[in-house]
Amino acid sequence: MTHRDTTPSRGTGPDRTDNEPVQPRPPGADRTERELRDALRALAGGVLPDPDAYRTARGEWLRRERRRRLVLTVLVAVVFALATLIGLWVLNQAPANPGVIFNGDGAAAADGPSLPRRLP
């Protein structure tokens, strides 16, 4: 497969079908491009990376990670404590007198004879 076998992008082929006129370059465009390129190259050459940038970024990330884990741990502990307190409060709201199930003289629930058991 050669590069001629692929379909070119719209507007890049030699046989443009849309009727857009090709704008001529303004005079001095090459000089402007060259000066802009030189200025950007000089500006980029003056930028030096901070030697401790990675260490600083990693330290900040680790600090945020520790804080996130601490907040999550505290949140889980608070939810657990709150659920425990609510459960104890609900259990404590039970009436002081025994309910209907426990009214009686304390005798066994089945006063009559038990059902016969099947022998193995």
N, C-alpha and C positions, 0 to 999 in steps of 0.2 A: 504494500500500500504506500503510495507516494503522497506528498503533501498536496498534490493537485487532485487527489481522489476525495479529499474531505471537502465538505461544504463550507465555504468561507462565511464569516459573519456578515450581517446585512450592512451594506454601505462600505465594505472594504475591498470588494472586487473591482477589477478594472472597468467593468461594464455597469456603471451605476445607472439605475433606471429612474431614480427619483430626480426631479427637476430642480434640485438645490444648486444654486450657483456656487462655485468655489470662490471663497473670499481670498483676495490677494493679501499677502503679508504686508503689514505696514513697514515703511522704511525705518531702518534702525532696529528691527526686531531681533536680528542676530546679535547685535551689540548688546541689547538689553538682556537677552537670554544669557550671554556670556558673563556680563557683569553680575547678574543675579546668581548665576551658578558659582562664580568666584566668591561672592559675598556669603552665600550659604556654606560653601566649603570652608571659608575662614571661620565662620561662626561655629560650625560643627567641630572644627579642629581645636577650638578653644574650650570645648566642653570636655571635662575630665570626669570619669566616674568616681564616686566616693569609694575608697577602698573598703570601708566597713558597711557598705550598703546592704549586702546580703545578710551579714550578721545582725544588723539593726532590724531589718525586715523580719528575719526569723525570730528574733527576740520578741518583737511586737506580736507576731503570730502566736508564739508559745504563751505569752502573757494573756492574750485574749482567750486562748484555748483553756488555760488553767482557770481563768475567771468564769468561762462558760460552764466548765465542769463543776466548779464550786457553787455557782448559782443553781445548777440543776440538782446537785446534792442537797442543798438547803431547801429547794422547792419540794423534793421528794420527802425529806424529813418533815417539813411542815404539813404536807398533805397526809402523811402517815399519822402524825401526832393528832391532827384535826380529826381524822377518821376514827382514831382510837378514842378520843375524848367524846365524840358524838355517840359512838357505840356504848361507852360507859354511861353517858347521860341517859340514853334511851333505856338501858338496862336498869338504871336507878329509878326510872319513872314507873316501874312496875308497882302495882298496888301492894300495900303492906299486909293486908289480910290475904289468906290463901284463897285461891279461886274455887270454882265449883268442883273441879276435879278432885280437890283434896279435902272437901267437906266430908266428914264422916268420922267414924271411930278408929280408923286406922286398920280396919280389917282388910283382908284380901279382897280383891275385886270380885272374884268368883266365889260366892259362899257355898255353892252346891258342889257336888262331886265333879271332878274333872272328867274330861272325855276319855274313853278308853284308848289306849295306845296300841298301835299295831306292833306286833313282835317281828323282829327281823328274821 
